[in-house]
Amino acid sequence: MKSNRIFILMIFLLLFLSFGKVQILHAYTEIPVENGGELSGTITFKGEPPVNPPAKVIFNPEYCGNSVYEETYVMNPQNKGLEKVVISICSNDQFMIPRK
């Protein structure tokens, strides 16, 4: 049994190394920014926030139970502020305000 694990590990390692150099892809190119700024704030819900749906537990239900609640919306109950929020700011010439 142990020799089978070593054999499988060796095959996996050989396949991994046979692909050669791994390139890391970047989503954007960094450029120097002059007169840059900082964005901060709180994202909150107006009205009642949606309820996180339950997810069926597939592995270890004896430990986790039959379902757990997904963390689609992680929220502070006092101010309805969301956690783990990503804000994307897109640049498009037709929406930019010309500087005077």
Backbone as numpy.savetxt, mean C-alpha at the origin, in Angstrom:
# Nx Ny Nz CAx CAy CAz Cx Cy Cz
13.13 -36.71 3.87 12.30 -35.51 3.87 13.17 -34.26 3.87
14.24 -34.27 4.69 15.13 -33.12 4.75 15.88 -32.95 3.44
16.27 -34.06 2.80 16.98 -33.97 1.53 16.07 -33.41 0.44
14.77 -33.70 0.51 13.82 -33.13 -0.46 13.75 -31.62 -0.32
13.73 -31.13 0.91 13.69 -29.68 1.14 14.95 -29.00 0.61
16.08 -29.62 0.84 17.34 -29.05 0.36 17.36 -29.04 -1.16
16.88 -30.12 -1.78 16.83 -30.20 -3.24 15.92 -29.12 -3.81
14.74 -28.94 -3.23 13.82 -27.92 -3.70 14.41 -26.53 -3.52
15.07 -26.30 -2.39 15.72 -25.02 -2.14 16.81 -24.75 -3.17
17.60 -25.76 -3.50 18.66 -25.60 -4.49 18.08 -25.29 -5.87
17.00 -25.95 -6.26 16.35 -25.68 -7.54 15.84 -24.24 -7.58
15.18 -23.82 -6.49 14.66 -22.46 -6.42 15.79 -21.45 -6.51
16.88 -21.68 -5.79 18.03 -20.78 -5.82 18.65 -20.73 -7.21
18.76 -21.86 -7.88 19.31 -21.92 -9.23 18.43 -21.13 -10.20
17.11 -21.29 -10.10 16.20 -20.54 -10.97 16.27 -19.05 -10.70
16.34 -18.68 -9.43 16.41 -17.28 -9.05 17.68 -16.63 -9.58
18.80 -17.31 -9.46 20.07 -16.74 -9.91 20.23 -16.79 -11.43
19.48 -17.66 -12.10 19.63 -17.78 -13.55 19.00 -16.61 -14.31
18.16 -15.83 -13.66 17.55 -14.69 -14.34 18.50 -13.51 -14.45
19.64 -13.56 -13.86 20.63 -12.50 -13.99 20.35 -11.33 -13.08
20.83 -10.19 -13.51 20.73 -8.99 -12.70 19.28 -8.52 -12.63
18.81 -8.22 -11.43 17.46 -7.75 -11.21 17.47 -6.22 -11.23
16.62 -5.63 -12.05 16.54 -4.18 -12.12 15.41 -3.69 -11.23
15.66 -2.59 -10.54 14.64 -1.97 -9.72 13.99 -0.88 -10.55
12.68 -0.95 -10.69 11.96 0.03 -11.48 11.46 1.14 -10.57
11.57 2.36 -11.04 11.10 3.51 -10.30 9.89 4.10 -11.02
8.94 4.59 -10.25 7.73 5.16 -10.83 7.97 6.56 -11.35
9.01 7.22 -10.92 9.26 8.58 -11.34 10.76 8.88 -11.23
11.16 9.98 -11.82 12.55 10.43 -11.74 12.60 11.61 -10.79
13.50 11.55 -9.83 13.63 12.66 -8.89 14.32 13.84 -9.56
13.80 15.03 -9.32 14.39 16.25 -9.84 14.48 17.25 -8.70
15.42 18.18 -8.77 15.50 19.20 -7.71 14.27 20.11 -7.78
13.77 20.49 -6.60 12.58 21.34 -6.52 12.96 22.64 -5.85
12.62 23.74 -6.51 12.84 25.06 -5.92 11.51 25.59 -5.42
11.53 26.27 -4.30 10.32 26.84 -3.70 9.26 25.77 -3.46
9.70 24.60 -3.03 8.76 23.51 -2.75 8.00 23.78 -1.46
7.05 22.95 -1.17 6.23 23.13 0.02 5.96 21.81 0.70
5.06 21.85 1.62 4.71 20.68 2.39 3.19 20.61 2.47
2.66 19.43 2.37 1.23 19.22 2.41 0.90 18.47 3.68
-0.02 18.99 4.48 -0.44 18.28 5.69 -1.90 18.60 5.96
-2.55 17.74 6.68 -3.95 17.96 7.01 -4.58 16.68 7.51
-5.89 16.70 7.63 -6.65 15.56 8.11 -7.75 15.25 7.10
-7.84 14.00 6.71 -8.89 13.55 5.81 -10.00 12.95 6.68
-11.21 13.51 6.59 -12.31 13.04 7.42 -13.53 12.72 6.55
-14.42 11.92 7.11 -15.68 11.60 6.46 -16.73 12.62 6.85
-17.58 12.99 5.90 -18.78 13.75 6.21 -19.90 12.73 6.36
-20.66 12.84 7.41 -21.73 11.87 7.64 -21.16 10.58 8.21
-21.91 9.52 8.05 -21.50 8.23 8.59 -20.53 7.53 7.65
-19.39 7.09 8.17 -18.43 6.38 7.32 -18.93 4.98 6.99
-18.45 4.41 5.87 -18.86 3.05 5.52 -18.31 2.04 6.53
-18.99 0.94 6.65 -18.59 -0.13 7.56 -17.58 -1.02 6.85
-16.51 -1.39 7.56 -15.54 -2.31 6.98 -16.18 -3.69 6.83
-16.08 -4.29 5.64 -16.71 -5.60 5.43 -15.92 -6.71 6.12
-16.61 -7.75 6.59 -15.88 -8.89 7.17 -15.25 -9.72 6.06
-14.12 -10.33 6.37 -13.44 -11.22 5.42 -13.41 -12.62 6.02
-13.65 -13.61 5.19 -13.64 -14.99 5.64 -12.21 -15.43 5.93
-12.01 -16.05 7.07 -10.69 -16.56 7.45 -10.48 -17.91 6.80
-9.37 -18.04 6.08 -9.07 -19.29 5.39 -8.10 -20.14 6.20
-7.06 -19.48 6.74 -6.05 -20.20 7.50 -6.22 -19.94 8.99
-6.07 -20.95 9.78 -6.13 -20.89 11.24 -7.44 -20.32 11.79
-8.59 -20.79 11.34 -9.84 -20.26 11.90 -10.01 -20.60 13.38
-9.35 -21.65 13.86 -9.43 -21.99 15.28 -8.77 -20.92 16.14
-7.83 -20.18 15.56 -7.15 -19.10 16.29 -7.81 -17.75 16.02
-8.14 -17.47 14.76 -8.66 -16.15 14.35 -10.18 -16.06 14.37
-10.85 -17.18 14.37 -12.30 -17.17 14.22 -12.67 -17.37 12.76
-13.95 -17.33 12.45 -14.40 -17.57 11.08 -14.30 -16.34 10.19
-14.30 -15.15 10.81 -14.18 -13.94 9.99 -13.45 -12.86 10.79
-12.80 -11.97 10.05 -12.13 -10.80 10.63 -12.57 -9.59 9.81
-12.49 -8.42 10.41 -12.89 -7.22 9.68 -11.70 -6.67 8.90
-11.93 -6.40 7.63 -10.89 -5.81 6.79 -10.60 -4.40 7.28
-9.42 -3.92 6.99 -9.04 -2.57 7.37 -9.06 -1.67 6.14
-10.17 -1.71 5.40 -10.31 -0.84 4.24 -10.30 0.61 4.69
-11.03 0.90 5.77 -11.07 2.24 6.34 -10.58 2.15 7.77
-9.38 2.68 8.04 -8.86 2.75 9.40 -9.14 4.16 9.87
-9.97 4.28 10.90 -10.50 5.59 11.25 -10.38 5.86 12.74
-10.18 7.14 13.08 -10.21 7.61 14.45 -11.68 7.89 14.78
-12.27 7.20 15.76 -13.70 7.38 16.02 -14.06 8.76 16.59
-13.11 9.46 17.21 -13.43 10.77 17.78 -13.68 11.83 16.70
-12.83 11.89 15.67 -12.99 12.95 14.66 -13.28 12.41 13.26
-13.49 11.10 13.13 -13.73 10.43 11.84 -12.59 10.65 10.85
-11.38 10.86 11.38 -10.21 11.03 10.53 -9.68 9.68 10.06
-9.30 9.62 8.79 -8.77 8.38 8.22 -7.27 8.28 8.44
-6.80 7.05 8.62 -5.38 6.76 8.68 -4.98 6.07 7.39
-3.68 6.06 7.11 -3.11 5.36 5.94 -3.72 5.87 4.64
-3.74 7.18 4.46 -4.32 7.80 3.27 -3.21 8.25 2.34
-3.38 8.02 1.05 -2.44 8.49 0.04 -3.14 9.54 -0.80
-2.50 10.68 -0.97 -3.04 11.75 -1.80 -2.15 11.89 -3.01
-2.74 11.87 -4.19 -1.98 12.04 -5.42 -2.27 13.41 -5.99
-1.21 14.15 -6.29 -1.36 15.45 -6.93 -0.81 15.31 -8.33
-1.66 15.51 -9.30 -1.26 15.36 -10.70 -1.04 16.73 -11.30
-0.04 16.82 -12.14 0.25 18.08 -12.82 -0.25 17.97 -14.25
-1.01 18.98 -14.65 -1.52 19.03 -16.00 -1.59 20.50 -16.39
-1.01 20.86 -17.50 -0.92 22.27 -17.90 -2.29 22.95 -18.01
-3.32 22.21 -18.41 -4.61 22.86 -18.59 -5.27 23.21 -17.26
-4.83 22.61 -16.15 -5.42 22.90 -14.86 -4.53 23.81 -14.01
-3.36 24.14 -14.48 -2.45 24.98 -13.70 -2.84 26.45 -13.81
-2.73 27.15 -12.71 -3.02 28.59 -12.68 -1.75 29.33 -13.09
-1.81 30.18 -14.09 -0.59 30.88 -14.50 -0.11 31.84 -13.42
1.20 31.88 -13.22 1.78 32.81 -12.25 1.89 34.18 -12.85
1.68 35.21 -12.03 1.76 36.58 -12.51 3.11 37.17 -12.22
